[in-house]
Every structure is written in C-alpha cells, then in structure tokens.
Amino acid sequence: MAVGWQLTTHLALDALQMAIWCRQQQATDLSGLVHHSDRGMQAESFRGLFKIELIRPHGPWYGLDDLELATLEYIDWFNHRRLHGQIGMIPSAELEATYYARIRSANLT
C-alpha cells in the first residue's frame, strides 16, 4: 500500500515522514516498517505503474499543483479500489485491513 509520496526534491525524507504520520494516525505498530525509495524492484514496479496509469494517459500537466492533486487521487484509487493480482485481485487496503483484523483477533485469544 502506498502511504507516503512526494513530488519535490525532498522526495525520500518527505515520503517517509508522510508514511509514518499516516500509520501513526491509524495507531499502527511501526516496528516492522520497511521503506522503499526509488531504488529496488518494488519501487521501480510502482513507479512504472504510476507512469503507465496516470502520468502518460492524463497529461499534459500544467504545473506541480495539478500533478499533486492527480497523484493524491491516484494513490487513493491505487490503495482502495485498484485490484492487485499479486494479492488475490483485491485492493491493498482490503488486504491490510484483513491482516490487522487477524492480528487483533489473535491477540484477544
């Protein structure tokens, strides 16, 4: 699930801070946090999807404000409505909610 993003020059640190803030709002344990920047296979895959699904088909972009709003909408769609084949054709938010529900249930027993 994409929880942090940034389009400006402070990309990695701003995205990490956004992700931590999002998880803290959900009272999520951050001890197993994994950060991916624009290096590595997973980040490259997401960046490729971002370009294919948003940047190329919906441009031209007239400024950073336009791109930021479109990115916010894309991240919401990507997390909550886009079906992901690698996780059983469900949105990533649904998989994550199921995961945390199982953990909470296991902790209660």
Beta strands, then each sheet from edge to edge (+ up, - down):
end
